[in-house]
Amino acid sequence: MDHQRNQPVPTTASEPVSRRGVLRAATVSAAAVGTAGLLAGPASAAPAGHSHGRRRVPTDRISIQLYTVRDQLAADLPGTLAALRRIGYRRVEHAGFVGRTAAQFRAALDAAGLRSTSGHVGIPQPFDAATWERALADANVVGSKKIVHPYFGRDAQGRPIRDPAVYRALARDLNQAGRLAERAGLDFGYHNHQLEFVPLTNGSTGFEILAGQTDPRLVHFELDLYWTWRGAHDPVDVIQANRGRIRQVHVKDLDVEGGFADLGDGVIDFGRIFAHEREAGIEEYIVERDDAGTPPRAPADALDTARVGFDYLASLRY
């Protein structure tokens, strides 16, 4: 996902991506991990290519970020949820309640045989405890175990934030949010984009500040693998620098032009990343594609993306 719901922030899903920019990012990453690590060939061959491995993604830990099927959900909430259940999903991550109350949304999930184990909800900015506590109460109504802040990194003019003080202030807010979430019986996480990896004026990155100045007991990371690559960082390096804190991953593929792809049609070697799952602490593998149902694709195509994603993760060996 690449924008915060119900918050007046710029979105990035429609931004044009130049080949030069992607190749520059790929070059930086490949220099650190070797070209084969980044451009491992079309991942459509991955199930066969990784068949020698004995490890696999547990199917009961495969989820889908419902932003992927947002247009289908808006048109037919019960039918879309039922379709996800038929594909094999048991859990989902919500991105709002599609115009329903938390209780109504929970009823729709229950009817479909699904659980929303996680949800994307932005913390108030400036931070307001009462507003956040209402969001936590909704999360408990829905039955979530985790609640995740989905977006940060642009200033009022839409430019990447480069002031370290802004990230330090966000880290303080995340700690407050995590403390209240813990009291409500929820795990609190932070979801990244490429913006957290933009160099700041002091030479660090926003991600480094957030990792260093948030309490590991209160704030974990939901690492978006696509956006991490787009930020010219190898997810394996991020995992190794933040052992035990990467409890969720957004599994999203990168095509050769730098855009989105269904899992297995892009260039990311997910098996190589998941080989570090224990080191990371991964508890959920969440399928997502930001443009799954937007032109030139049709809304119904998002369900194809959901099916391909589930099948890919269920068949992956590493």
C-alpha positions as CSV (number, residue, x, y, z in Angstrom):
1,M,0.0,0.0,0.0
2,D,1.3,3.5,-0.7
3,H,-0.9,5.9,1.0
4,Q,-2.6,6.5,4.3
5,R,-6.3,6.1,4.4
6,N,-8.5,8.8,5.8
7,Q,-5.5,11.1,6.1
8,P,-4.9,14.1,3.7
9,V,-1.5,13.0,2.4
10,P,-0.3,12.7,-1.2
11,T,-0.4,9.3,-2.8
12,T,2.4,7.7,-4.8
13,A,0.8,4.8,-6.6
14,S,0.3,6.8,-9.8
15,E,3.7,8.3,-9.9
16,P,5.6,7.6,-13.1
17,V,8.6,5.4,-12.6
18,S,11.6,6.0,-14.9
19,R,13.7,3.1,-16.0
20,R,16.8,5.2,-15.2
21,G,15.7,5.6,-11.6
22,V,14.9,2.0,-11.1
23,L,18.1,0.8,-12.7
24,R,20.1,3.3,-10.5
25,A,18.4,1.8,-7.4
26,A,19.1,-1.7,-8.7
27,T,22.7,-0.8,-9.3
28,V,23.1,0.4,-5.7
29,S,21.5,-2.7,-4.3
30,A,23.2,-5.1,-6.6
31,A,26.6,-3.7,-5.6
32,A,25.9,-4.8,-2.1
33,V,24.3,-8.2,-2.6
34,G,25.4,-9.2,-6.1
35,T,23.3,-8.9,-9.3
36,A,21.8,-12.4,-8.9
37,G,20.3,-11.4,-5.6
38,L,18.3,-8.6,-7.0
39,L,17.6,-9.7,-10.5
40,A,17.1,-13.4,-9.9
41,G,15.3,-13.8,-13.2
42,P,11.5,-13.9,-13.7
43,A,10.1,-15.2,-10.4
44,S,7.4,-17.1,-12.4
45,A,10.0,-19.9,-12.4
46,A,10.5,-19.6,-8.7
47,P,8.3,-22.6,-7.6
48,A,10.4,-24.9,-9.7
49,G,13.6,-23.1,-9.1
50,H,13.1,-23.2,-5.4
51,S,11.7,-26.8,-5.3
52,H,15.0,-28.0,-3.8
53,G,14.3,-26.3,-0.6
54,R,12.4,-27.9,2.3
55,R,11.0,-24.7,3.8
56,R,7.7,-23.2,2.8
57,V,5.3,-20.4,3.8
58,P,2.7,-21.8,6.1
59,T,-0.7,-21.3,4.3
60,D,-2.4,-20.3,7.5
61,R,0.0,-17.3,7.7
62,I,-0.7,-16.1,4.2
63,S,-2.8,-12.9,4.2
64,I,-3.9,-10.3,1.7
65,Q,-4.0,-6.5,2.1
66,L,-7.5,-5.6,1.1
67,Y,-6.3,-2.4,-0.6
68,T,-5.5,-4.8,-3.5
69,V,-9.2,-5.5,-4.1
70,R,-10.5,-2.2,-2.9
71,D,-12.7,-1.5,-6.0
72,Q,-14.2,-5.0,-5.9
73,L,-14.9,-4.6,-2.2
74,A,-16.7,-1.3,-2.7
75,A,-18.9,-3.0,-5.4
76,D,-19.6,-6.2,-3.6
77,L,-18.2,-6.7,-0.1
78,P,-19.7,-10.1,0.7
79,G,-19.0,-11.5,-2.7
80,T,-15.4,-10.3,-2.8
81,L,-14.7,-11.7,0.7
82,A,-16.3,-15.0,-0.2
83,A,-14.1,-15.1,-3.3
84,L,-10.9,-14.6,-1.2
85,R,-12.0,-17.4,1.1
86,R,-12.5,-19.8,-1.9
87,I,-9.0,-18.9,-3.1
88,G,-7.6,-20.2,0.2
89,Y,-7.2,-17.1,2.3
90,R,-8.1,-17.4,6.0
91,R,-6.8,-14.0,7.1
92,V,-6.8,-10.5,5.6
93,E,-5.4,-7.1,6.5
94,H,-8.0,-4.4,6.2
95,A,-7.5,-0.8,4.9
96,G,-10.6,0.7,6.3
97,F,-14.1,-0.7,6.6
98,V,-15.5,0.1,3.1
99,G,-18.2,2.5,4.5
100,R,-19.3,0.1,7.2
101,T,-18.9,0.3,11.0
102,A,-16.3,-1.9,12.6
103,A,-19.0,-4.2,13.8
104,Q,-20.6,-4.5,10.3
105,F,-17.3,-5.2,8.7
106,R,-16.6,-7.9,11.3
107,A,-20.0,-9.5,10.5
108,A,-19.1,-9.6,6.8
109,L,-15.7,-11.2,7.6
110,D,-17.4,-13.8,9.9
111,A,-19.9,-14.6,7.2
112,A,-17.1,-15.3,4.7
113,G,-15.0,-17.3,7.2
114,L,-12.2,-14.8,7.3
115,R,-10.3,-13.0,10.1
116,S,-8.8,-9.5,9.8
117,T,-5.8,-10.2,11.8
118,S,-4.2,-6.9,10.9
119,G,-5.3,-3.4,9.8
120,H,-3.8,-0.2,8.4
121,V,-4.8,2.8,10.5
122,G,-2.8,6.0,10.6
123,I,-1.9,7.5,13.9
124,P,-3.2,11.0,14.4
125,Q,-0.9,13.8,13.5
126,P,-0.4,15.7,15.7
127,F,-0.8,12.7,18.0
128,D,-4.1,12.6,19.9
129,A,-4.5,9.8,22.4
130,A,-8.3,9.8,22.5
131,T,-8.6,9.5,18.7
132,W,-6.0,6.7,18.6
133,E,-7.8,4.8,21.4
134,R,-11.0,4.9,19.4
135,A,-9.1,3.3,16.5
136,L,-7.8,0.7,18.8
137,A,-11.3,-0.1,20.1
138,D,-12.4,-0.6,16.4
139,A,-9.5,-2.9,15.9
140,N,-10.6,-5.0,18.7
141,V,-14.2,-5.1,17.5
142,V,-12.9,-6.3,14.1
143,G,-10.8,-9.0,15.9
144,S,-7.3,-7.8,14.8
145,K,-4.2,-8.7,16.6
146,K,-2.0,-6.1,14.9
147,I,-2.6,-2.5,13.9
148,V,-0.1,-0.8,11.5
149,H,0.6,2.8,10.6
150,P,0.6,2.8,6.8
151,Y,2.3,5.9,5.4
152,F,4.8,8.7,6.1
153,G,7.6,10.5,4.4
154,R,6.4,13.6,2.4
155,D,6.1,17.2,3.5
156,A,3.2,19.6,2.8
157,Q,4.5,20.3,-0.7
158,G,4.7,16.6,-1.5
159,R,8.5,16.4,-1.3
160,P,10.4,13.7,0.5
161,I,11.1,14.6,4.1
162,R,14.9,15.1,4.7
163,D,14.9,16.7,8.2
164,P,16.0,14.2,10.8
165,A,14.0,16.0,13.5
166,V,10.8,15.2,11.7
167,Y,11.6,11.5,11.9
168,R,12.7,11.8,15.5
169,A,9.3,13.4,16.3
170,L,7.5,10.6,14.5
171,A,9.4,8.0,16.5
172,R,8.2,9.6,19.7
173,D,4.6,9.4,18.4
174,L,5.0,5.8,17.3
175,N,6.2,4.9,20.8
176,Q,3.1,6.6,22.3
177,A,0.9,4.8,19.8
178,G,2.6,1.5,20.5
179,R,2.2,1.9,24.3
180,L,-1.5,2.5,24.0
181,A,-1.9,-0.4,21.5
182,E,-0.1,-2.7,24.0
183,R,-2.6,-1.7,26.7
184,A,-5.4,-2.5,24.3
185,G,-4.0,-6.0,23.6
186,L,-2.7,-5.2,20.2
187,D,0.7,-5.3,18.5
188,F,1.6,-2.0,16.7
189,G,3.6,-1.9,13.5
190,Y,5.0,0.6,11.0
191,H,4.7,0.0,7.2
192,N,7.4,1.5,5.0
193,H,7.7,2.9,1.5
194,Q,10.7,4.1,-0.4
195,L,10.6,7.5,1.3
196,E,12.1,6.2,4.6
197,F,15.3,5.3,2.7
198,V,15.8,8.8,1.2
199,P,19.1,10.2,2.6
200,L,18.5,12.9,5.2
201,T,20.5,16.0,5.7
202,N,22.6,14.3,8.4
203,G,23.5,11.4,6.2
204,S,21.2,8.9,7.9
205,T,17.8,7.7,6.7
206,G,14.3,7.9,8.2
207,F,14.2,4.2,8.6
208,E,17.4,4.2,10.6
209,I,16.0,6.8,12.9
210,L,12.7,5.0,13.3
211,A,14.5,1.7,14.0
212,G,16.9,3.3,16.5
213,Q,14.5,5.5,18.4
214,T,11.4,3.3,18.7
215,D,11.0,0.8,21.4
216,P,11.3,-2.8,20.0
217,R,8.8,-3.9,22.6
218,L,6.2,-1.4,21.3
219,V,6.9,-1.0,17.6
220,H,7.6,-3.6,15.0
221,F,8.0,-3.2,11.2
222,E,5.8,-4.4,8.4
223,L,8.4,-4.5,5.7
224,D,7.1,-3.8,2.2
225,L,9.5,-5.7,0.0
226,Y,8.7,-3.8,-3.2
227,W,9.1,-0.4,-1.6
228,T,12.3,-1.5,0.1
229,W,13.8,-2.4,-3.2
230,R,12.5,0.9,-4.7
231,G,14.4,2.6,-1.9
232,A,17.6,1.0,-3.1
233,H,17.8,-1.3,-0.1
234,D,18.1,-5.1,0.1
235,P,15.3,-6.5,2.4
236,V,17.8,-9.0,3.7
237,D,20.1,-6.2,4.9
238,V,17.1,-4.6,6.6
239,I,16.2,-7.8,8.3
240,Q,19.8,-8.4,9.5
241,A,19.9,-4.9,11.0
242,N,16.5,-5.3,12.7
243,R,16.4,-8.9,13.9
244,G,13.1,-10.0,15.4
245,R,11.3,-6.7,14.5
246,I,10.1,-7.6,10.9
247,R,7.0,-9.4,12.1
248,Q,5.0,-8.8,8.9
249,V,6.0,-8.5,5.2
250,H,4.1,-7.1,2.3
251,V,4.9,-9.5,-0.5
252,K,4.7,-7.4,-3.7
253,D,6.6,-8.0,-6.9
254,L,8.6,-5.5,-9.0
255,D,8.5,-5.6,-12.8
256,V,11.4,-4.9,-15.0
257,E,10.2,-1.3,-15.6
258,G,10.0,-0.6,-11.8
259,G,6.2,-1.0,-11.6
260,F,4.0,-3.5,-9.9
261,A,3.6,-7.1,-10.9
262,D,1.7,-10.2,-9.8
263,L,3.8,-12.5,-7.6
264,G,6.0,-14.6,-9.7
265,D,5.9,-12.3,-12.7
266,G,8.6,-9.9,-11.5
267,V,12.2,-9.9,-10.5
268,I,12.2,-10.2,-6.7
269,D,13.6,-13.5,-5.3
270,F,11.3,-13.9,-2.4
271,G,12.7,-17.3,-1.4
272,R,16.1,-15.6,-0.8
273,I,14.4,-13.2,1.5
274,F,12.2,-15.7,3.3
275,A,15.2,-17.8,4.0
276,H,15.8,-15.2,6.8
277,E,12.2,-15.4,8.1
278,R,13.2,-16.7,11.6
279,E,15.9,-14.1,11.9
280,A,13.3,-11.5,10.9
281,G,10.5,-12.8,13.1
282,I,8.0,-13.0,10.3
283,E,4.5,-13.9,11.5
284,E,2.4,-12.9,8.4
285,Y,3.1,-12.9,4.6
286,I,0.7,-10.4,3.1
287,V,0.0,-10.4,-0.6
288,E,-0.4,-6.9,-2.2
289,R,-0.5,-5.2,-5.5
290,D,-1.3,-1.5,-5.5
291,D,-2.7,-1.3,-9.0
292,A,-4.3,-4.7,-9.2
293,G,-7.7,-3.4,-10.2
294,T,-7.0,0.0,-11.7
295,P,-6.8,0.9,-15.5
296,P,-5.7,-0.5,-17.8
297,R,-6.6,-3.5,-15.5
298,A,-10.2,-4.0,-14.5
299,P,-11.4,-4.3,-10.9
300,A,-12.1,-8.0,-11.3
301,D,-8.4,-8.5,-12.3
302,A,-7.6,-7.8,-8.7
303,L,-9.1,-11.2,-7.7
304,D,-6.8,-12.8,-10.3
305,T,-3.9,-11.1,-8.5
306,A,-5.1,-12.4,-5.2
307,R,-5.3,-16.0,-6.6
308,V,-1.9,-15.8,-8.2
309,G,-0.4,-14.4,-5.0
310,F,-1.8,-17.1,-2.8
311,D,-0.8,-19.9,-5.1
312,Y,2.7,-18.5,-5.5
313,L,3.3,-18.3,-1.8
314,A,1.7,-21.7,-1.1
315,S,3.9,-23.4,-3.7
316,L,7.2,-21.6,-3.0
317,R,10.0,-23.7,-1.6
318,Y,13.3,-22.2,-0.3
